[in-house]
Amino acid sequence: MFLVYIIYSLKFDRYYIGMTEEINRRLLEHNNRKNQSTKAFIPWEVVNIESFGSRIAVREREKYLKSAAGRRWRKLNIRPRGATE
């Protein structure tokens, strides 16, 4: 099973979108500064997970979520705990 995930840094009000097969391991990597793109913005928490049957499908969804339309979708549908509007 392939997953696309959205993580959020409350401290910095930032989102990150990625894909993985093991969400717990991946979140630990983000919070342990093992990812160049996210290490400056810890701590991270998972705010959305979607599962797909193929790597191609999960990659298409990840690309959509990183697009302008995907950012609009995220703004309307994802509400992190404690986030300000």
C-alpha positions in Angstrom: 0.0 0.0 0.0 1.3 3.4 -1.0 0.5 6.5 1.0 0.5 10.2 0.3 0.7 12.3 3.4 0.5 15.9 4.5 2.5 16.9 7.6 2.2 20.3 9.4 4.5 22.3 11.5 2.4 24.4 13.9 5.5 26.3 15.1 6.2 27.6 11.6 2.7 27.2 10.0 4.2 25.1 7.2 3.0 22.1 5.3 5.0 19.3 3.6 3.5 16.7 1.2 5.2 13.4 0.5 4.7 9.7 -0.3 5.8 6.6 1.5 4.9 3.0 2.3 5.7 3.4 6.1 4.2 6.6 7.6 5.5 6.1 11.1 9.1 5.7 9.9 8.8 8.6 7.6 7.4 10.9 10.3 10.3 10.0 12.5 12.8 10.8 9.8 11.2 14.3 9.4 11.2 14.9 13.1 14.8 13.6 13.5 16.1 16.1 10.8 16.9 13.5 8.2 15.1 15.4 5.4 16.8 18.5 4.1 13.5 20.1 3.2 11.9 19.7 6.6 14.7 19.7 9.2 14.4 23.4 10.0 10.7 23.3 10.8 10.3 20.5 13.4 8.2 19.4 15.1 5.9 17.9 12.4 2.5 16.1 12.8 0.5 14.1 10.3 -2.7 15.9 9.3 -3.8 13.8 6.3 -3.1 10.4 4.9 -4.5 8.8 1.7 -3.8 5.3 0.5 -3.4 4.1 -3.1 -2.8 0.7 -4.7 0.0 1.7 -7.0 3.0 4.0 -6.9 1.8 5.7 -10.1 -1.5 6.7 -8.5 0.1 7.9 -5.3 2.6 10.0 -7.3 -0.2 11.6 -9.3 -2.0 12.6 -6.1 1.2 13.9 -4.6 1.8 16.1 -7.7 -1.8 17.4 -7.5 -1.5 18.3 -3.8 1.7 20.3 -4.6 -0.1 22.2 -7.4 -2.0 25.5 -7.0 -5.3 23.5 -7.2 -4.0 21.1 -4.5 -3.1 24.0 -2.2 -6.6 25.4 -2.6 -8.0 21.9 -1.8 -5.8 21.7 1.3 -6.8 25.1 2.5 -10.5 24.1 2.3 -10.2 20.6 3.7 -7.3 20.3 6.1 -7.5 21.9 9.5 -4.5 21.2 11.7 -5.0 21.4 15.5 -4.1 24.8 16.8 -3.5 26.4 13.4 -4.5 30.0 13.0 -6.6 31.1 10.0 
